[in-house]
Amino acid sequence: MSVLCDIIQIDDYMKIEAELTLIMSVTIKQTYYANRLNKKNKLYKMASRQNTQRGQRGQGGRGRGRGGRGRGGYNGKRRKYKKWKEEPVKKRPTGEKCPFIVGTNEWTCWKRERYVNGSYSPSEPIDPNIIPRVKVIDIQQEIVDKKMAFLQQTMIDNNWRLQVGDGELEHFTHVRYPNKMVSVHEHLARDGRIFKIPLIDKEDDPEGIGCSINYTAGNMFYTIDSNRYTEYNESRTGKRREAYLEYLSYRLHRKEEFLIEEEAITAANALQKKLTNKAMSKV
């Protein structure tokens, strides 16, 4: 009976010891996690304190880049450092309204009575040489003037003669077209020069020694060109074709050189192979 009691007491002691061990392990774990959480809270407080100190140096709360608490205060409430007083906006006087319809004679008379011309009218005349002026260069106009000068010189070289008769309009004549009066086209350049060019249709100018007007459909743009027959090699297509033929001849010549070089290399390889086979057969 005594042995049985001892066994029961031992079992109770073991259960109590196991419970104590479990309680101690749980307590140790709770203490560990509690210490860890306290360290995190301390680090967070230190960081927030540093951010607050940095933000106080500026105009607002917690430094730059914080939504809602950036520069200028909390939730966008910016501080106003205005040392002056805001004055109300003064409205401009509307003035008297015209009772008449714009554009009528009554409106014109009413406006002349109430408005004075603000332009400057000196009492003494001003010398036009002392007035500053800006020279505006029209590149397109200069190109046209150069073309007209070139065409006029070309017509002079083609022996066109300007006739000015009594009671007659100016006209051009030419030895190759007897008894034919050709109209005159005048072109005024920017510098004041006047160019005179004979205008004759291409159908009436088989020699191609005059000029004619070429219209462009759509916007009715026109140019004055010479009636001279343009050779194929003078046109853009002819020049491109000529350049292509030169390039093609160069490529064909290079191809022949490569073929000759390839044949020489093939013959040299065949001879080398023949000599190698002959030497191996002697061995």
ABEGO torsion letter per residue (X at the ends): XAAAAAAAAAAAAAAAAAAAAAAAAAAAAAAAAAAAAAAAAAAAAAAAAAAAAAAAABABBBEBGBBGABBGEBGGBBBBBBABBBBBBBBBBAEBBBABBBGBAAAAAAAAAABBBABBBBABBBBAAABBBBBBBBAAAAAAAAAAAAAAAAAAAAGBBBBBBBGBBBBBBBAABBGBBBBBBBBBBAAGBBBBBBBBBAAABAAGABBBBBBBBGAGBBBBBBABBBBAAABAAAAAAAAAAAAAAAAAAAAAAAAAAAAAAAAAAAAAAAAAAAAAAAX
